Amino acid sequence: MKLSYLDFCPSLNNIIATGKSIDQNNNTIPVSGLSSINNIKVLREIILAKRPQKTLEIGLAYGGSALTILASLQEIHKDNNFLHTAIDPFQKKSWKNSALAVLDAENLSQRFRFIEDFYYLSLPQIVKSQ
């Protein structure tokens, strides 16, 4: 079932409607866990209201939250002056780079930084670099 609320991001709408996504080799894979529709709505509304330029996400999985964040940031920052960072040490091993593949497919990876590490190791470095 397609949800018109998710028209801002066709890939996310498709993942939710079909329960399937793609992996790093463009193979179709079942999606066993994704942010709830309510979480996606809340996340999008926060982004639209607060208009941040930098966002950070711990854990990436199938990319539902990252799709929401990046599509929303792209919508409000027409100058592309934004950056979303996600940290996930298991994106390749456990999730077959599904989130990275779907972000590429949606053309949202240009303003996205992926860190394949544990958050407790990466966060101090991110803070230090600011």
N, CA, C and O of each residue as an XYZ file, in Angstrom:
520
protein
N       0.841     -1.177      0.000
C       0.000      0.000      0.000
C       0.889      1.244      0.000
O       1.644      1.468      0.946
N       0.801      2.045     -1.050
C       1.561      3.292     -1.113
C       0.903      4.326     -0.211
O      -0.321      4.394     -0.105
N       1.739      5.125      0.434
C       1.246      6.172      1.320
C       1.607      7.526      0.733
O       2.786      7.811      0.523
N       0.619      8.361      0.466
C       0.890      9.655     -0.163
C       1.769     10.531      0.715
O       2.486     11.389      0.201
N       1.730     10.333      2.027
C       2.585     11.124      2.907
C       4.060     10.920      2.557
O       4.878     11.812      2.784
N       4.398      9.776      2.017
C       5.790      9.452      1.714
C       6.195      9.814      0.289
O       7.249      9.381     -0.178
N       5.388     10.588     -0.400
C       5.722     10.987     -1.770
C       7.015     11.789     -1.850
O       7.609     11.890     -2.923
N       7.459     12.356     -0.742
C       8.705     13.122     -0.733
C       9.917     12.238     -1.022
O      10.981     12.742     -1.379
N       9.758     10.917     -0.867
C      10.872      9.993     -1.090
C      10.346      8.688     -1.704
O       9.962      7.776     -0.972
N      10.326      8.592     -3.025
C       9.780      7.403     -3.691
C      10.400      6.078     -3.245
O       9.689      5.082     -3.113
N      11.706      6.052     -3.012
C      12.346      4.796     -2.579
C      11.824      4.345     -1.226
O      11.562      3.159     -1.025
N      11.671      5.271     -0.306
C      11.142      4.939      1.019
C       9.705      4.453      0.900
O       9.325      3.464      1.528
N       8.915      5.138      0.103
C       7.532      4.725     -0.112
C       7.484      3.304     -0.660
O       6.657      2.502     -0.225
N       8.355      2.983     -1.603
C       8.404      1.649     -2.193
C       8.829      0.589     -1.175
O       8.259     -0.502     -1.140
N       9.820      0.902     -0.357
C      10.277     -0.052      0.662
C       9.142     -0.384      1.621
O       8.922     -1.547      1.958
N       8.429      0.637      2.054
C       7.329      0.418      2.995
C       6.178     -0.321      2.318
O       5.577     -1.214      2.916
N       5.870      0.041      1.084
C       4.755     -0.588      0.368
C       5.008     -2.059      0.061
O       4.093     -2.879      0.135
N       6.259     -2.394     -0.286
C       6.562     -3.768     -0.720
C       7.219     -4.631      0.355
O       7.184     -5.859      0.274
N       7.820     -3.987      1.366
C       8.573     -4.739      2.365
C       9.887     -5.258      1.815
O      10.479     -6.187      2.364
N      10.346     -4.643      0.713
C      11.590     -5.077      0.073
C      12.463     -3.876     -0.254
O      11.978     -2.759     -0.435
N      13.762     -4.135     -0.323
C      14.718     -3.108     -0.701
C      15.760     -3.749     -1.612
O      15.540     -4.829     -2.161
N      16.898     -3.070     -1.765
C      17.985     -3.613     -2.576
C      19.259     -3.678     -1.741
O      19.416     -2.955     -0.757
N      20.163     -4.558     -2.156
C      21.460     -4.630     -1.483
C      22.525     -4.006     -2.382
O      22.213     -3.410     -3.413
N      23.779     -4.152     -1.977
C      24.893     -3.535     -2.702
C      25.037     -4.040     -4.134
O      25.642     -3.367     -4.969
N      24.489     -5.212     -4.423
C      24.555     -5.779     -5.775
C      23.256     -5.586     -6.549
O      23.045     -6.193     -7.599
N      22.392     -4.732     -6.011
C      21.093     -4.428     -6.611
C      20.138     -5.621     -6.601
O      19.189     -5.668     -7.383
N      20.393     -6.584     -5.712
C      19.479     -7.703     -5.530
C      18.336     -7.265     -4.626
O      18.535     -6.469     -3.709
N      17.150     -7.779     -4.880
C      16.003     -7.498     -4.021
C      16.136     -8.306     -2.739
O      16.411     -9.506     -2.770
N      15.935     -7.629     -1.606
C      16.033     -8.300     -0.305
C      14.822     -7.932      0.550
O      14.288     -6.830      0.430
N      14.385     -8.861      1.420
C      13.275     -8.530      2.319
C      13.742     -7.570      3.415
O      14.869     -7.661      3.901
N      12.867     -6.665      3.787
C      13.164     -5.712      4.856
C      12.479     -6.211      6.119
O      11.251     -6.264      6.194
N      13.280     -6.573      7.103
C      12.725     -7.149      8.326
C      12.563     -6.138      9.450
O      11.905     -6.431     10.449
N      13.139     -4.979      9.310
C      13.013     -3.961     10.351
C      13.277     -2.587      9.776
O      14.323     -2.346      9.173
N      12.346     -1.705      9.958
C      12.453     -0.346      9.439
C      11.760      0.561     10.439
O      10.898      0.109     11.193
N      12.118      1.809     10.454
C      11.422      2.760     11.319
C       9.925      2.697     11.031
O       9.513      2.482      9.892
N       9.121      2.886     12.065
C       7.670      2.885     11.871
C       7.253      4.132     11.102
O       7.988      5.118     11.053
N       6.078      4.079     10.507
C       5.535      5.235      9.790
C       5.465      6.429     10.737
O       5.798      7.549     10.349
N       5.040      6.199     11.960
C       4.950      7.289     12.929
C       6.324      7.898     13.202
O       6.458      9.120     13.248
N       7.337      7.065     13.382
C       8.694      7.584     13.599
C       9.176      8.392     12.397
O       9.805      9.438     12.558
N       8.885      7.911     11.211
C       9.279      8.619      9.993
C       8.587      9.977      9.923
O       9.216     10.980      9.587
N       7.296     10.009     10.238
C       6.557     11.279     10.237
C       7.147     12.258     11.238
O       7.375     13.424     10.915
N       7.396     11.785     12.450
C       7.955     12.653     13.493
C       9.332     13.157     13.079
O       9.624     14.345     13.214
N      10.163     12.279     12.584
C      11.504     12.659     12.145
C      11.441     13.719     11.044
O      12.167     14.712     11.087
N      10.585     13.502     10.079
C      10.441     14.469      8.979
C       9.935     15.815      9.498
O      10.449     16.862      9.103
N       8.955     15.797     10.359
C       8.403     17.051     10.891
C       9.448     17.820     11.693
O       9.494     19.049     11.629
N      10.278     17.120     12.438
C      11.360     17.783     13.184
C      12.340     18.440     12.210
O      12.731     19.592     12.400
N      12.731     17.714     11.178
C      13.664     18.264     10.185
C      13.057     19.500      9.518
O      13.729     20.522      9.383
N      11.807     19.413      9.106
C      11.165     20.539      8.428
C      11.007     21.744      9.350
O      11.139     22.886      8.908
N      10.727     21.499     10.621
C      10.524     22.601     11.569
C      11.838     23.237     12.014
O      11.941     24.462     12.077
N      12.828     22.428     12.318
C      14.103     22.934     12.869
C      15.113     23.337     11.797
O      16.002     24.147     12.057
N      14.982     22.777     10.597
C      15.840     23.112      9.457
C      17.344     22.993      9.763
O      18.102     23.921      9.479
N      17.776     21.870     10.333
C      19.205     21.728     10.646
C      20.037     21.621      9.370
O      19.534     21.251      8.309
N      21.299     21.949      9.498
C      22.216     21.768      8.372
C      23.089     20.531      8.562
O      23.598     19.966      7.595
N      23.255     20.119      9.809
C      24.031     18.913     10.105
C      23.192     17.991     10.979
O      22.588     18.422     11.961
N      23.164     16.725     10.609
C      22.435     15.725     11.378
C      23.316     14.492     11.552
O      24.238     14.251     10.774
N      23.009     13.723     12.587
C      23.795     12.537     12.923
C      22.858     11.405     13.289
O      21.889     11.592     14.025
N      23.157     10.239     12.770
C      22.348      9.051     13.013
C      23.266      7.911     13.446
O      24.314      7.683     12.842
N      22.869      7.209     14.484
C      23.609      6.032     14.942
C      22.821      4.808     14.485
O      21.683      4.603     14.907
N      23.425      4.005     13.629
C      22.748      2.848     13.058
C      22.100      3.227     11.741
O      21.500      4.295     11.625
N      22.215      2.365     10.758
C      21.725      2.686      9.420
C      20.762      1.629      8.881
O      19.780      1.968      8.221
N      21.029      0.372      9.151
C      20.184     -0.749      8.720
C      19.760     -0.621      7.259
O      20.610     -0.576      6.370
N      18.444     -0.560      7.003
C      17.933     -0.486      5.631
C      17.825      0.947      5.118
O      17.492      1.156      3.952
N      18.097      1.927      5.960
C      18.157      3.309      5.508
C      16.871      4.108      5.575
O      16.795      5.190      4.992
N      15.861      3.611      6.264
C      14.591      4.341      6.341
C      14.727      5.730      6.937
O      14.214      6.700      6.378
N      15.408      5.831      8.057
C      15.601      7.140      8.688
C      16.517      8.018      7.852
O      16.268      9.215      7.709
N      17.569      7.439      7.301
C      18.493      8.218      6.469
C      17.786      8.761      5.227
O      18.010      9.909      4.843
N      16.947      7.957      4.603
C      16.169      8.434      3.459
C      15.281      9.601      3.865
O      15.200     10.607      3.160
N      14.619      9.459      5.001
C      13.735     10.515      5.498
C      14.510     11.792      5.766
O      14.117     12.871      5.324
N      15.601     11.666      6.482
C      16.406     12.834      6.847
C      16.969     13.511      5.604
O      16.817     14.722      5.437
N      17.611     12.752      4.738
C      18.259     13.341      3.563
C      17.267     13.931      2.564
O      17.507     15.012      2.026
N      16.165     13.246      2.309
C      15.163     13.793      1.385
C      14.555     15.070      1.953
O      14.283     16.013      1.209
N      14.344     15.106      3.255
C      13.790     16.305      3.896
C      14.793     17.448      3.883
O      14.429     18.590      3.604
N      16.050     17.150      4.182
C      17.090     18.188      4.139
C      17.250     18.744      2.727
O      17.399     19.952      2.544
N      17.220     17.881      1.753
C      17.352     18.316      0.359
C      16.186     19.226     -0.036
O      16.360     20.183     -0.790
N      15.022     18.919      0.474
C      13.828     19.715      0.178
C      13.931     21.134      0.749
O      13.519     22.094      0.097
N      14.471     21.269      1.945
C      14.509     22.593      2.588
C      15.795     23.367      2.314
O      15.820     24.588      2.469
N      16.850     22.689      1.915
C      18.133     23.352      1.629
C      18.439     23.230      0.138
O      19.237     22.389     -0.276
N      17.807     24.064     -0.645
C      17.974     24.012     -2.109
C      19.416     24.281     -2.535
O      19.831     23.886     -3.625
N      20.182     24.960     -1.662
C      21.590     25.246     -1.965
C      22.512     24.070     -1.648
O      23.727     24.168     -1.816
N      21.936     22.958     -1.190
C      22.695     21.757     -0.814
C      23.690     22.011      0.309
O      24.712     21.330      0.396
N      23.407     22.966      1.153
C      24.275     23.283      2.285
C      23.819     22.493      3.519
O      23.305     23.060      4.482
N      24.018     21.192      3.465
C      23.667     20.311      4.578
C      24.524     19.057      4.504
O      25.106     18.741      3.466
N      24.588     18.350      5.626
C      25.327     17.089      5.692
C      24.668     16.183      6.720
O      24.419     16.586      7.856
N      24.393     14.968      6.308
C      23.888     13.948      7.233
C      24.983     12.900      7.394
O      25.544     12.421      6.409
N      25.280     12.550      8.631
C      26.287     11.538      8.942
C      25.606     10.352      9.615
O      24.757     10.533     10.489
N      25.973      9.156      9.214
C      25.475      7.940      9.855
C      26.663      7.061     10.229
O      27.625      6.924      9.473
N      26.566      6.478     11.407
C      27.612      5.589     11.922
C      27.005      4.197     12.100
O      25.990      4.038     12.780
N      27.624      3.204     11.493
C      27.128      1.833     11.624
C      28.253      0.856     11.278
O      28.670      0.786     10.122
N      28.747      0.105     12.257
C      29.825     -0.845     11.973
C      29.349     -2.104     11.243
O      30.166     -2.901     10.781
N      28.042     -2.283     11.140
C      27.505     -3.521     10.578
C      26.791     -3.338      9.240
O      26.159     -4.275      8.753
N      26.877     -2.168      8.644
C      26.170     -1.906      7.389
C      26.538     -2.927      6.309
O      25.657     -3.439      5.617
N      27.796     -3.218      6.164
C      28.223     -4.169      5.127
C      27.921     -5.613      5.537
O      27.311     -6.363      4.775
N      28.342     -5.992      6.724
C      28.245     -7.388      7.159
C      26.797     -7.841      7.383
O      26.392     -8.894      6.890
N      26.035     -7.064      8.111
C      24.677     -7.483      8.478
C      23.599     -7.015      7.509
O      22.587     -7.691      7.327
N      23.816     -5.859      6.890
C      22.764     -5.252      6.072
C      23.094     -5.251      4.582
O      22.323     -4.718      3.784
N      24.228     -5.839      4.194
C      24.636     -5.952      2.785
C      24.645     -4.592      2.077
O      24.325     -4.489      0.893
N      25.017     -3.555      2.829
C      25.070     -2.181      2.308
C      23.746     -1.724      1.702
O      23.719     -0.908      0.780
N      22.662     -2.256      2.228
C      21.340     -1.914      1.707
C      21.057     -0.417      1.788
O      20.577      0.176      0.822
N      21.348      0.191      2.923
C      21.083      1.630      3.068
C      21.907      2.437      2.077
O      21.396      3.374      1.463
N      23.169      2.083      1.917
C      24.028      2.809      0.981
C      23.511      2.667     -0.450
O      23.539      3.625     -1.222
N      23.043      1.479     -0.795
C      22.518      1.238     -2.143
C      21.257      2.047     -2.402
O      21.103      2.630     -3.475
N      20.364      2.086     -1.436
C      19.106      2.808     -1.648
C      19.329      4.325     -1.636
O      18.627      5.055     -2.336
N      20.287      4.799     -0.857
C      20.619      6.233     -0.884
C      21.199      6.621     -2.241
O      20.894      7.690     -2.768
N      22.033      5.754     -2.801
C      22.563      5.995     -4.152
C      21.432      5.995     -5.184
O      21.373      6.863     -6.055
N      20.546      5.019     -5.075
C      19.436      4.908     -6.027
C      18.527      6.134     -5.980
O      17.949      6.519     -6.996
N      18.404      6.732     -4.829
C      17.548      7.916     -4.647
C      18.335      9.212     -4.887
O      17.796     10.307     -4.723
N      19.595      9.087     -5.272
C      20.476     10.249     -5.506
C      20.591     11.145     -4.270
O      20.532     12.370     -4.370
N      20.754     10.523     -3.122
C      20.867     11.271     -1.870
C      22.233     11.122     -1.208
O      22.432     11.620     -0.100
N      23.160     10.461     -1.848
C      24.440     10.182     -1.191
C      25.462     11.312     -1.299
O      26.519     11.240     -0.672
N      25.172     12.354     -2.081
C      26.138     13.435     -2.260
C      26.391     14.215     -0.965
O      27.516     14.650     -0.719
N      25.382     14.390     -0.158
C      25.497     15.163      1.080
C      25.395     14.226      2.288
O      24.825     14.575      3.321
N      25.960     13.035      2.128
C      25.887     11.988      3.144
C      27.289     11.479      3.443
O      28.082     11.225      2.536
N      27.577     11.337      4.719
C      28.867     10.782      5.146
C      28.581      9.520      5.953
O      27.843      9.552      6.938
N      29.169      8.421      5.525
C      29.012      7.146      6.223
C      30.303      6.796      6.936
O      31.384      6.849      6.350
N      30.182      6.439      8.200
C      31.330      6.016      8.996
C      31.080      4.576      9.438
O      30.153      4.296     10.198
N      31.921      3.675      8.946
C      31.782      2.257      9.280
C      32.634      1.969     10.510
O      33.773      1.512     10.411
N      32.052      2.249     11.663
C      32.772      2.111     12.928
C      31.748      2.080     14.057
O      30.555      2.286     13.834
N      32.220      1.825     15.250
C      31.362      1.882     16.421
C      31.206      3.333     16.852
O      32.169      4.100     16.822
N      29.998      3.712     17.253
C      29.724      5.109     17.594
C      30.609      5.617     18.717
O      31.019      6.777     18.703
N      30.910      4.767     19.691
C      31.696      5.227     20.838
C      33.151      5.502     20.457
O      33.870      6.174     21.197
N      33.579      4.993     19.323
C      34.908      5.320     18.812
C      34.857      6.522     17.865
O      35.784      7.332     17.835
N      33.790      6.635     17.106
C      33.669      7.689     16.092
C      33.229      9.032     16.642
O      33.723     10.071     16.204
N      32.312      9.030     17.590
C      31.769     10.302     18.084
C      32.830     11.251     18.631
O      32.780     12.442     18.323
N      33.782     10.782     19.423
C      34.807     11.723     19.897
C      35.575     12.383     18.752
O      35.924     13.561     18.834
N      35.837     11.631     17.695
C      36.549     12.196     16.544
C      35.698     13.230     15.809
O      36.210     14.252     15.352
N      34.412     12.962     15.699
C      33.508     13.916     15.045
C      33.452     15.214     15.840
O      33.551     16.302     15.272
N      33.297     15.096     17.142
C      33.238     16.284     18.003
C      34.551     17.055     17.926
O      34.557     18.284     17.844
N      35.635     16.338     17.952
C      36.961     16.966     17.901
C      37.168     17.751     16.602
O      37.837     18.784     16.600
N      36.603     17.270     15.518
C      36.797     17.922     14.220
C      35.895     19.141     14.003
O      36.055     19.864     13.020
N      34.971     19.363     14.898
C      34.031     20.498     14.731
C      34.620     21.802     15.176
O      33.959     22.837     15.099
